[in-house]
């Protein structure tokens, strides 16, 4: 039996862990969406952190604080992309989260920005909540949508 590319597209998107899996979203589109959301989450971490410490929101200060974490996030994105499941909590979410924090902290030290144990704990908690949290919400939404779309079996 022959299958056309169109008949396998939803299955391929679902296997890729794409947003709207089964609705034709490709793994690449899901990766772009995930990258955008991750970037917003890291930016939120920086903005909230700077405002909590009355550091102000000037662009140079935000960039100075953000670049180590965005670099760590980019490495995590690059390392986990071959998994082709950018919306998955494991391995993508956990890999990106840990890379963002570990490399972000290392780069802060190298750049002379410093760090301390309390800051590492806050970064782990906040970035874990935000980088893993949105993926958990997306997974719950996909699971819920999948359950609604399947018809009950009559026995």
C-alpha positions in Angstrom: 0.0 0.0 0.0 1.4 3.4 -1.0 1.1 6.4 1.3 1.4 10.0 0.1 3.5 12.6 1.8 0.3 14.4 2.8 -1.2 11.4 4.6 1.9 11.0 6.7 2.4 14.8 7.6 0.2 14.7 10.7 1.9 11.7 12.1 5.3 13.2 11.4 4.3 16.4 13.2 3.1 14.5 16.1 6.3 12.5 16.3 8.2 15.7 16.2 6.3 17.0 19.2 5.1 20.0 17.3 2.7 22.5 18.6 -0.6 21.5 17.2 0.8 18.1 16.5 -1.5 16.3 14.2 -2.7 19.6 12.7 0.1 19.8 10.2 2.7 21.8 12.3 6.2 20.8 11.3 9.0 20.0 13.7 10.8 23.1 12.4 7.9 25.4 13.0 7.5 24.0 16.5 11.2 24.6 17.1 10.9 28.2 16.0 7.9 28.7 18.3 9.7 27.0 21.2 12.8 29.2 20.6 10.6 32.3 20.7 8.8 31.3 23.8 12.0 30.3 25.6 13.6 33.7 24.6 10.6 35.5 26.1 10.8 33.4 29.3 14.5 34.2 29.7 13.8 37.9 29.0 11.1 37.9 31.7 13.5 36.4 34.2 16.0 39.2 33.5 13.4 42.0 33.5 11.8 40.8 36.7 15.2 40.2 38.4 16.5 43.6 37.5 13.3 45.3 38.6 13.3 43.4 41.9 16.8 44.8 42.6 15.9 48.3 41.4 18.5 48.0 38.7 16.3 49.8 36.1 15.3 48.7 32.7 17.8 50.6 30.5 18.6 48.6 27.4 22.3 48.3 28.0 21.7 46.9 31.5 19.1 44.5 30.3 21.4 43.3 27.5 24.4 43.0 29.9 22.3 40.8 32.3 20.5 38.8 29.5 23.4 37.8 27.2 24.9 35.1 29.5 21.5 33.4 29.9 20.5 33.8 26.3 23.8 32.3 25.2 23.3 29.3 27.6 19.8 28.9 26.3 21.0 29.0 22.7 23.5 26.2 23.4 20.7 24.2 25.1 18.5 24.7 22.0 21.3 23.6 19.7 22.1 20.5 21.7 18.5 19.4 22.2 17.3 20.2 18.6 18.4 16.9 17.2 15.8 15.3 19.5 13.3 16.8 17.1 10.9 17.3 19.9 11.3 20.9 20.9 8.1 21.0 22.9 9.0 18.0 25.0 9.8 18.5 28.7 12.4 15.8 28.4 15.0 16.0 26.8 14.4 19.5 25.2 13.0 21.4 28.2 15.3 20.0 30.8 18.4 20.3 28.6 17.6 23.9 27.7 16.8 24.8 31.3 20.0 23.3 32.8 22.1 24.8 30.0 20.6 28.2 30.4 21.3 28.2 34.1 24.7 26.5 34.1 26.3 28.3 31.2 24.6 31.5 32.1 26.1 31.5 35.5 29.6 30.4 34.2 29.5 33.2 31.6 28.4 35.7 34.3 31.5 34.7 36.4 33.8 34.9 33.3 32.4 38.4 32.5 32.9 39.6 36.0 29.2 39.9 36.8 29.4 37.5 39.7 26.9 35.2 41.2 26.1 33.6 44.5 24.3 30.5 45.8 21.0 32.3 46.4 21.0 33.7 42.9 21.7 30.2 41.4 18.8 28.8 43.4 16.5 31.6 42.2 17.6 31.1 38.6 17.1 27.4 38.8 13.6 27.8 40.3 12.4 30.7 38.1 13.8 29.4 34.8 12.7 25.8 35.6 9.2 27.0 36.3 9.1 29.1 33.1 11.1 27.0 30.6 9.5 23.7 31.8 6.2 25.2 32.8 5.0 26.3 29.4 6.0 22.9 27.9 3.9 21.2 30.6 0.9 23.5 29.8 1.4 22.7 26.1 1.5 19.0 26.7 -1.6 19.2 28.9 -3.4 21.1 26.1 -2.4 18.5 23.5 -3.4 15.7 25.8 -6.8 17.4 26.5 -7.4 18.1 22.8 -6.5 14.5 21.9 -9.0 13.2 24.4 -11.7 15.4 23.1 -11.1 14.4 19.5 -11.4 10.7 20.1 -14.8 9.3 20.2 -15.9 7.0 23.0 -16.0 3.3 22.2 -19.3 1.5 22.4 -19.1 -2.0 23.8 
